[in-house]
Amino acid sequence: MPKVLSYQHKTFIVIAVFSVLRLVYGYTLELNADEAYYWTYAKDLQWNYFDHPPIVGWLIRFTTANLLFHNEFFVRLGAIISCAISTWLMFKIGAIVKDERTGWFAGLLYTSSLYISINAGAIILPDGPLMVFWLASILLLLKILRSNPDIKEFNMLWCLFGITSGLCIMSKVYGVFLWFGVVLYIVFINRDWLKCRVIYLSAVITLIIIAPIIIWNIQNDFITYRFHSNRISMIGSGVHLKFFIKAILQQISINNPVNVFLIIYNLWLIIKGKILVNKGDVQLLLLCSLPLIFLVLFISLFRETFAHWSGPGFCCLLVLPAIGLAKDKRRDVPNVSIWAFIYLFLIASLSTVVINYFPGTLSLQKQGLKMGNDDLTLDIYGWKDVGLQFDSLYRKDVADKIMPPGAPIVVTNWYPAANIEYYVSLITKQPVYGIGSVDDLHQYYYTNKLKQRLKVGDSAYLIIPSHVFYYRTFGEISSKFTSFNTPLVITQTRSGIACQYIYVYRLKGFKGDSKR
C-alpha cells in the first residue's frame, strides 16, 4: 500500500514546484523599472532610501553575492526564497488556527494569489521580505492568544513579535498595520493586555529596530513620508468613482477572483455560525487585515492607487476559506483551488507572451516621436539590446573623438535611470548622473553626492525611450548645455515590428547648475 504523504510534505512539494516555476518566469523577463531601481539600493547600502526602507536592497546585495553575479536570476532570487518561507508560514498559521489540513489549504490558496506568486514571489519588490515578516508576526500573535500571560513563553513571544514587526516595517512601512491591529484588538477585544508590561517592551524593540528609518528621515526633512503622503493626499481632490471601481477590480484581479470570493463567502459562513472557528483568531486576523484593505479603498475614492498595496491584508484572510475547505474530507485539491491555479497560470503565461512576443507596441502610438506611449510592457522589454547597441555607439564616438571617454549618462527621472544603469552603464562603465528635482530623481538625488560632479564644459549623453518622451523634460535638461545634436535613434523591435525608439543625444558644454 503506497505511503500517504503528510500535509507538511505536500506543502513542501508545492513550495518546491512553484519555486522552480517562479525561477523560470523570472528568467524569461528582463528587470522591470522597479526591480532595476531596487538593485541600485544594493549598490549603495543605506539605512533607508527615498521610497522605502532598506531590506529589499540588503536582500539583493546578499543574493547577488555582494553584486558579484550580474543576472536577473540572482537579483530575483531573494523574492523566490522569501515566497517559499512565507508559504510555509501560511501553512503554520492554518495549522495553528485549526489543523494541518487547514494549513495545507491555506498554503494552496496563498500560492494561487497573483500578488504572492508574482509580485512578492517572482519579481524582487519590498513585498517579498515584507510577507515573510508579516506572516511571522501574525503567527506569533496567534500563539500569544493561546499562551498564558503568567508563563515565560508569553513574554518571549511578545519580544519576538517586536522583532518581526520591526523587520516587517524595515521591509515596507505597511508593517505598522500589524501594531495598529494589535492596538485595535486591545481596545475592542482584550484590554487585559494593557496590564502586560512585556507588550510595551515589544513596542520598544520595534522602535529600536526601525530607528534608522526615523533618523534618516529626520536628517533628510522627512522626505520619505512627504513623498508617500503626497501619493495618497486627498486635499483638493474630488471624489473619483472611476478610481474606486478600478481599485476594486485591480484588487480582485491581483489577489485572484476565486480567492476573493472564497474569503467573502466563508467570512459570511463564519458570521452565521456555519463554520466553527476560534472567535479570537478571526477577530485578530480581521483587525490586522481589514484596516489596510479599507484604507486603500478609501484613498482610491480620491486618488489612483496600486493593486498590490492591500495584498498583505487579503493574504491573512485566506485562512478563513482554508478552514471551510478543510471540512470536506473527500479531496485534498478541491475544484475551486484548481480554478484559482488556472487563473494564476493563465495570467502569468499571457503576460510573459505579451511582454516578449507581442508584435510591436500595445500603444495607440504606433509611430512618431512618442511611439509606444503608455505601453507598460516596454518597461520590462528590450533593455539588453539597448545596452549592446549603445555600447557600440559609445565606443565609436570615443574612437572618433566625438565624445570623451567616461562621459556620463545624465538622467532626469528614476525611470528609466535604473534600467539604464543596470543594462547600459555597467557595460560601458559610464557613471549615471541625475539632474533635476528629488521628486523626479528619487534616490538618484542622493547618490549624486557619491559621484563626481559635472563640471562646466563637460559633455554627457542623454538616453530617452520614446514611450516616456516629454518635451518639457528634454527642454529642461538640454538648456543646461550649450549644444546638443539631432538624436541618434536605436529602434527596438518586438517580433520583427518596431515597438519604440531609444533617442540618444550628445550634450556638450555643461553650463553648471547651482541647484544640484
N, C-alpha and C positions, 0 to 999 in steps of 0.2 A: 504494500500500500504506500503510495507516494507521501512524502513528508509534507505536511501543511505548513506553509510559511506563516510566521507570526506577522502581526500588523507592523511591528518595528522593521522587520526585514523587507516587507513590501514597500514601506515608506523609503527605506534606503535605496531600493531598486528604482523607485520613481525619481528620487533625488539624483541618482547616478545617470539615468537615461536622459533626464531633462537638462542636466549639466552639460552633457555631450551635445544635445540639440542646441543649447544656447551658445556653446562654443562654435558650432557650425554656423549658426545665424550671425553671430558676431564676426566671424571670419570672412563672411561674404560681403560685408559692408565696410566702407571707409568710416572713419570717425565723423560723427555729426558735429555741428558747431559747438554744442555744449560740452561734448566729450573732449574735443581738442582744447577747449578753454580750461577744463579741469586738469588736463595734462599740464598746462602751463603752471597750475598751482604746484604740481610736483617738481617743477624746475626750480622753484623758489619757495621753499617750505617756510610758512609763516604760522603764527598762532591764530590768525583769522584773515579772511580775504574780503574784498569789497562786497561780494554777493553772498558768500556762505562761510560757515565755519570750516575748519581745516581738514577734517578726517578724510574726505574724498581725495585730497591731494596727498596726504600721507599714505593712503592705501595704494594709489597709483605708483608712488615712489617705491613702495615695497614690492609690488607685483612685477614691476619692470626692473627689479634688482638694481635700484639706485639709478634708474634711467639707462641701464646698460642695454636693455632689449627695446629697440625702437620698432614696435609692431603692434597693430591693433589688438592682437590676441592677448598680449601681456598687459596692455592698458586696460582692457576689459575684464581681465581675469579676476580682479577684486570683486566685481559685481557678481560674477558667477559663483565664486566662493561664498560671498555674502548671502546669495539666494539659497544656496544649499543649506547653510546654517539656519537661516530664518525659516525654511520649510520644516526642518527638524524641530525648531522651537514651536512652530504651529502645531505639529503633531503632539508635542508635550503639553501644550495648552489644552488641546482637545482631550487628551488622556486624563489630565487633572480635573477638568470640568465634568467628565463623565467616565470614559474608559478608553482603551487603546483603539477600539473600533471607531469611536468618535474622532480620535486623533488622526486616524487614517483618512477619514472623510474630510477632516479639516485640512489636511495636507493636500489632498486631491483638489479641493476647491481653491485653495491658495495657489497651487501650481497653475490652475487653469485661468487665473487672472492675467490679463494683458499687462496690467500695471506691474505685477510681480515678475512674470516670466520675461517681459521685455524691458520696461522702464527701470525696474530695480534688479533685473536678473541677467540681461544680455548686453545692455549698454551701461557704461560707467557714469552714474549720476550720484549725488549725495544720498539718493533714496535707497541705494543698496545697503550701505552700512547703517543708515537710519533704521531700516526694517529689522536688522539684527538686534539692535539695542532697544527698539520699540517693543518687539515681541518678548525679548528677555525681561524687560520691565513689567510687561503685562503678566508674564508667567510668575514673576516674583510677587506681584500684588495678589494673584490668586492663591499662592502659597501662604501669604500673610493672612488672608481671610481664614485659612484653615489652621493657623498657628495660634497657640496660647500666648497672650502677652506676658505671662509670668515665666516663660522659659527663654533660654539663651537664643534658640533658633529664631524667635520673633525679632530680636534685636539684630541678629546677623542678616536676616532677610531685608530689613529696612535699610541697613547700611549698604547692602548690595544693590538695592533699588536706587539709592542715592548715586551710586557709581554708574549703573547702567542708564539711568535717566539723564545723568550729566553727559555721558558719552553720546547719548541719543541727540541731545541739544548740540553737542560738538559736531555731529554729523549734519544736522539741519535744525533750524530753530523751531520747527514743528514739535520737537521733543518737549517743549514747555506744556503742551496739551496733556502730557502724562500727569504732571503735577496739578494742572488745572482739574483733571478728572479726580485726582485724589482729594483735592480741596472740596469739590462738589460732593464727593462721597461722604466726607466728614460732615459737611454742613447739613446734608439732607438724609443721610442714612445712619452714620455711626459717629456721633460726637464724642464717644468714649475715647476715640483715638487721640483727641486733643490732650488727653492726660498722659499719653505715652511720650516721654522725653526723647526717645530714640527717633521719633518722626522729625523732630527739629534738628537732630544730629544728621539725619539723612538729607534734609534740605541744605544744611551747611556743606555737606560733602558735595552735593550737586553744584552749589555756588562756587566752591573751590575749584571744581573741575572746569566750569565754564568761565572762570575769572579771566583767562586770557582773551576771550571774546569781548568781555566788558572793557578790559584795559585797552585793547586795541582800538575799540570804538571811541573811548574817551580821548585817546591820543589823536584820533582822526575825525573828530567832530561828529561822532555817531553816524558816519556816512552809511553804514550798512542798514541801519534802522530807518534813516531818512529815505534811502533808496526803496526799501520794501514798503514803507508806509505810503510813498508816492504811487506805488503799483496798485495799492488797494484803497487809496484815498477816495472817499465818496463826496468830498467837499466840491460843490459846484457841479456835481454830476446828477443829471436827472435819472429817473427810472428807465432802464432799457430792458424791456421784456424779452427782446431778441437775445441779449446776452444771457439772461436767466435760462431760457429754453435751451440755448446752445450748451450752457454749463451742465444742465441735467442730462442732455443727450450724450455729451462727452464723458461724463462720469459713469453713466450706464455702459457706454461702449468700452472704456478702458478697464473697468472692473468686471467686465463680462456680463451681458444682459441676463444670462442664466443665473449667475451668482447673485446679482442684484434682486432678481425675482425671488430666489430662494431665501435671501435674507429677509425680505419684507414678509413673505408668506409664513416663514417659520417664526418670525417675531410675533406675528398675529396669533399663531397657534399657541405660542408660549403665554401670551397675554390672556388668551381664552382658557388657559389651563389644560390644553390638549397635549402638551409636551411637558413632562415633569423635568425641572432643572432647578439647581440651587438658585434661589432668588438673588442672593448676594452677588453671585457670579454675573448674572445678567445685568444687574444694576451697575456693577463696576465696568463691565465691557461697554455698556451704553454710555456711561458718563465719560469714558476715555475716548469714545469714538464720535458720538453724535455732535458734540460742540465743534469739532473740526469740520465735519461734513456740513453742518448748518451754517457755519461762518462763511465757508467758501460759497455756498449757495446764496447767502445774503449779500455778499460782496458782488456776486455776479449780477445782481439786480441793477448795479450802478457801473461796474467795470468788467471788462473781459477778464476771465480767469483761465488757469490752465487745468486740464483734466486731472493731472496727477497730484494736485495739491491735496486732495481729500483721500488719496489712496490708503494711507495708514489707517484711517477711520473705518473704511469699508473692510479692510483685511481682518481687523479684530472681530468684526461681526460675522465673519464666515464660520465661526464656531457654532453659531446658533443653527444654521441649516445642517451642519455636521451632526448635531445632536438628533435632529429629526431624521436624517438619512440613516443613522446608526440603528434606529428602531427596527428597520426592515432587515431581517437576518438572511434574506434569500440571496442577495447579490452584494459582492464587495465593490463592484463598479456599476452603479445604477445608471439608467438611461440618461438622467439629467446631467451626470458628470460626463458622459460620452458626448452629449450635445455641447457642453461647455468646452471640451477639448477640441471638438470640431471647429467651433468658433475661433478658438485660440490659433489653431493651425491654419485656418483659412486666412485670418487677418495677417499673421506673421508671414505666410508664404506669399500672399498677394502683395504686401508691402515690399518684400525683398525683390520680387519680379518687377514691380513698377519702378523701384529705385534704380535697379541695374539694367533693365531692358526696355522700358517704355520708349517707343520711338520718338525722339525729340523731346519737347518740353510739354508739361501739363498746362503751362500758362497759356492764356489767350494771346500773349505777346510772342508770336512765332518768329518774329524778325525785328530788326531795328535796334536802336541804342539800348533799350531796356528788355531785350529778349529774355524770356524766362521769368519775368517779373512775378513775384508771389508763388513761384514753384518751390515749395519747401523741400522737395526731393533733391534739389540741386545743392542743398547744404551738405549733403552726405554722398555726393557723387562727383567723380572726375578729378579730385584734387591730386591724386598720384600723378596723373597725366599732366596736370598743370605744372607740378614740381619739375618733372623731367623736361618739359618744353621750355619753361622759364630758365632752367639751368643752362640749356644750350644757348638761349638768347643772351643770358648774362655773360657766359664765357666768351661769346663772340664780341660783345660790347667791350669787355676788358681787353681782349686781344687786339681789337681795332682802335683801342684808346678812346672810345666814345664815352665810356663811363669809368671812373676809378675803381680799382679792386676794393671790395669791402663796403661799397656804397650801401647804406642802409635801405631797408624797405620801410616806408612810412605808412602808417595806418591811422584811420580816424575813428574806428569802431572796433569793439572786441570781436565782432564778427564782420568781416572774415579774417581778422587779425590772427586768431588762434589757428585756423586752418592753414593760413599762410605760414605761420611759424612751424607747424608740425610737418607739413608736406612740401614746403618750399625752402625756407631758410635753413633747415637742417641739412639740406643737400648743398646749397650754395654757400653756407657759412656766413650769411649776412645777418646783421642784427635787425630786429623788428622794433621800430620806434614809434610811439604813439604821439600824435599831435591832435589836440582837441580837449574837450571837457571830460571831467571824471564821469559824468552821466553817460557818455558815449563809450569811453575807453574802458571803464570799469577797472579791473586790476592792472591793466596796462598803464594807467595813470601813475601807479605806484612803482611798477617795475622799471619805469623810465629812470627812476632815481638810481638804479643799479647799473645803468648803461651810460656810455659816453654820450654827452650831449651833442646835438647837432650844432655845428659852428657856422658862423656867417660865411657864405660862399660854398658850403657843402652841396654835393649832388645826392640825389636819392631816387629810388623807384617808388612808384605808386601802382598797386595792383588792385583793380576793381572788377568784380564779376558783374556782368550786365544785369543779372536779376536783382542786384541791390544797388544799382547805379542811381545816384541823386545829383542833380546839377548843383544844388546848394552846397553839398558836402565837397564836391570836386572843386567848386569855386573857392571855398574857404581854404583848402589846402594848397591849391595852385597859386593863390595870391601870396603865399609865403615864400615863393621862389620867383626869381627874376624871369625864368623862361621854362617852357615845357614843350615837348614835341607832340605831334599828332600821334595818338596811341598806336602801339603795336598790338595786334589782335591775335589772341590764341583762341581758335574755335574749338569748343568742346562738342563732341557728338555722342549720341546715345543710340545704339542700334543703327548706326550709319547716318543718322539725321542730326543736324545741328540743334543743340539744346540751349546753349548760351555762349556768350563771348567773354573772354577774360581780357580786359584792357590793361595794357602795360604802358605807363607814362614814365619818361625820363625827365625828372625835375632837376633843374640846375640853378645854382646861385641862391642858397637859402638866405633869407633876409634877417633871420633871427626872430625870436618870439619871447617877449618878456613875460608872457602869461604861463609859460611852461613850468 
